[in-house]
Amino acid sequence: MVRAKARFNILSDYIDDVIEGRRHAYPRKGYPTTGVEGVPDRVWQQVSREARTIVDVSAQFGLSALSRATLIKDTSLARYFAEQALAGLMERGR
């Protein structure tokens, strides 16, 4: 499950970067290199497969969809506030 989650995170970050234009996808004839259309179909399939793996394994451990969503929300909030605290410390250090 840890590998599936790591792959999911990497693929999700890649998709976000391509959609928002921070990264260019590998050029393909007839497709843009940024935006939703720039993300190759294979990447969408891989991220979907990893998400399904995470849900299936979570169910085996007794985690419901609701508890999984709560964990994701709590993790996201923790990351956000940790980044804000770190930015504040960096600013104070200057």
N, C-alpha and C positions, 0 to 999 in steps of 0.2 A: 504494500500500500504506500510505503514511503516513496518508492521509485515512481509510482503512478502519480502521486501528489507533486513530486519534484518536476516530472515531465509536464504535468498539467500547468504548473506555475510558469515554467519556461516558455511553453507554447502560448499561454495566455499573455505573458509579457510581450512576446514577439508579435502576436496579433494586435495587441493594443498599440505597440510602437508603429507597426505598418499602417494601421487605420488612422492614427493621429499624425502620421508623416515624420516621425522621429527616426524611422528606419525605412529603407527601401527594400522591397522584396526582390528576389532574383528575377531579372527581366524575362518576361515571357511574351512571345509575339502576340500582339492584339490585346494585351492586358496592361493596365497601369501598374506602376511599382509602389503606389501608396493607395490608401483608402480601402474600403471593404473589398472591392473587386481585386485589389492587389494581393490579397491573401490567397495563396494557392489552395485549391480544394483539398489536397492531401493533408494540409495543416489543419483544416477544419475537421476532417475525419479523425485525425490523430487526437486532437483535443477532446473531441466527443467520446472517443474510445477510452481515453484516460479518465474522463469524468464518470463514465459508466463503471469503470473499474473501481474508482474511489467509492461510489455509491454502493456497489455490490459488496465490497469488502467491509465498508462501514456497517452495512446491514448484518453481516456475519458477526461483527463485534457488538451488535446490539444498539448501534447508533441509528436513530430514526432520521428521517429527512429534516424534521424540526430541530433536533439536537445538533445535527450537522450544520444547519443554517445558523444556529446560535453560535456555534464554535467559530464559523467563518466570520460572523459579525464581530464577535469579541476579538478575534485575531486582527481583523482589519482596524478596529478601533485602537487596539494596543499599538499596532504599527504606526498609525497616524499620530497618536499622542507621543510616542517615542521619538518620531521624527521631529515633531514640534519642539520637544524638550531638548533634543540634540541641537537643533537650529538655534534655540535660545542660548544654550551653553556656548556655542561657537561664536555667537554675536557678542556675548559678554566677554569672551576671551580676546576679542579683537580690541 
